[in-house]
Amino acid sequence: MKRVIPRLLFIVLASVLIGFFFVSQSEAFSGRDLAKGAKGDDVIELQARLQYIGFYNGTIDGNFGYGTYWALRKFQEQYGLPVDGIAGKGTKKKLQGVSDYDEKYVKAQLAKGNKFTYYGGQPLEDQVKKGSQSQKQMQAPPKYTDQDIKLLANAVYGESRGEPYEGQVAVAAVILNRVEHPDFPDTIGGVVFQPGAFTAVADGQIWLTPNERAKEAVIDAINGWDPSENAIYYFNPITATSKWIWSRPQIKKIGLHIFCN
Amino acid sequence: MKKMVFFLTYSFIVLGIYTLGTTRENEQLSIALNTQYSNSISDASQKLGELEDAVKKSLLFEDNKSSSKEREDIWRLSSDIKSSIATLPVDESFSTSWMNYLGRLGNFAKESTEQGNPDEYYEVIQKAADNLNELSSEWQVATKGLLSGNLSISHWENKLRDSPDGKANWSKMGQSVMEYTETVFPLTASESDAQKKKDLSGIKEAKIAEEEAIDKFKQLFPNVSNDLIVVDKSRKGSPYPFYHLRFAESSAIGYIDITQKGGHVLSYLVERRMGKPTKDYEELEKLAEQFLKQADYSDLVLEEARENDTAWHFVFVRVNPENGAKVFSDPIHMKMAKDTGEVLGLDASEYIRKEKLAPQPIRKVDWKQFFRPGVEVMDEQLAYVEDRQMQQRLAHYLTVVSDKEKSETYKILVDTDTLEVITTEKQ
């Protein structure tokens, strides 16, 4: 009996450990396929695992861009998998088998905004430089920076927070249309801060913290939506003081704003 | 009583200190703004003089090369003045016309150096020199007294708009500049073509009725088109007529714009509460493609995809059947919900203004010779893209990696005939 108890304890302990191992394996990647353009925790894990085995040298930021794409293809090629640049079931399984992922370490560095790497075989403490990595919050076409998106969201919130969603997207689109137009400055900052151009800049409301709705409206506008139909001006007919603005050809009215060319 | 006197005295002192602090702060802000505006005005004035000189100097030489520095100066100074004007609260009608004029002048000078006709250059720039001479004197009158210092913010705003005594008539100056633009830089053929595109004059189809537009909406989006549809029309002066339908069903609120000619969807967007994501990339891509087929958009391929918190954004582009080239100016944007897989948005406003594509020779290129060592071409396709002259050009569409270690990726478009690099965009 004395011999049986330690054996039983050993079997129970071993089962728990094996079970824990398999549970943690299956809890790693979620079930979804990862392709170029994806973002989120799954992509962080994908980048970290690819870096662990030396395929990925870029920043671990959770955004599946070209750097991740080429690294994944290289991995698929080397391990005899179909080379499509998509992390499907088979690719993820293989990757899990040949790499490691210290989620706690990676997430902690991201939360602290540290610049870090995650190469296998190197002490983790040597792979961290504090406070120098900014994390991209939204996926946007390459020509837009995080600062552009933030400024646009501030402008949209300050100018049109009480307006329907469509009107908020239209306000963002007008700013983008101005950047492309020869009569206006060539940058988002230049357009937004052009004196007299936006009421929210004049009265300081541009510095209010934008909500998620305003950010979503900006994302839709930079992804191509333009409910204003190419407008470069808008005004509120109740509060507008400029006579000149009434001379512009009007396109449509959304909420309280009239959009025009 | 003593307490009352103490309390009142204390309050007055606190109020006095606060008022003094605020006044000083306002004064400092006023001085800072005064300095900034004065700087912009003096900068714009000085550069206007330099621009006038550069324009005149460029007329001295017979060949393009001798005046290349002056032409470069015209381009640079135009851009600098634009930046200065953009920081001033100048009358909108003046700043709009003035920035347009400067942009055209700068671009004309730059482009004429590369591929201009000398006779045309002298004719245009001679007119521009006369205009600038005229404008310089008007500018001096309008900005007189603006550099005297210590002007309040409201004083600046009054001075940079039309004054009641008519001394500073900014809108009249704006009108003059607009006339200069129309006479010196009339729209080129390609610009005029771009303008026509906006008018959708290419659509020859019959006009549809309001009821037909609603039917089209119901057919394409049956889930959101049962309740409350408000139909509006584009306003008088709109570049092209369309029906603007607004709807609200359950938590979904949105709009769809359908052209009156031909009943094409210009734009559709819905806002609603979003649930937990259940659909992945491949499912959503398939659903988007299915929708496009159902909506009779059959000549498109996926070009880009981007995931955000609640939706994926897809960009599809038209493919020219003759050579399989992608037409970047004819895209359809789609927004697909990650929770249910339904279409949250569609924008076909550029797609329905189909570009006219001209045949163009395709020269074979040895990319190893074209790029520096270490640059690797990962993918090569054909695509139509708008060049600086706003003309559609067939281009080699390359995905290039410059540094294998870091995998810096670029999209490069090279004209198939002239081998000119039209665009280089870092990914």
Interface residues (C-beta under 8 A of the other chain):
Chain A: G31 R32 D33 L34 A35 K36 G37 A38 K39 G40 N57 G58 F64 G65 Y66 G67 W70 A71 I86 M138 Q139 A140 P141 P142 K143 P164 Y165 E166 V169 P182 D183 F184 P185 G190 F193 Q194 P195 G196 R213 E216 I219 D220 N223 G224 W225 D226 P227 E229 N230 S242 W244 I245 P249 Q250 I251 K252 K253 I258 C260 N261
Chain B: K82 S83 A86 T87 L88 P89 V90 D91 E92 S93 S95 T96 S97 M99 N100 G103 R104 E157 S171 K198 D232 S234 R235 K236 G237 S238 P239 F242 H244 R246 I253 G254 Y255 D257 L266 S267 L269 E271 D280 Y281 E282 E304 A305 R306 E307 N308 T310 W312 H313 V315 P331 H333 K335 G345 D347 S349 M378 T399 V401 E405 K406 S407 T409 E425 K426 Q427
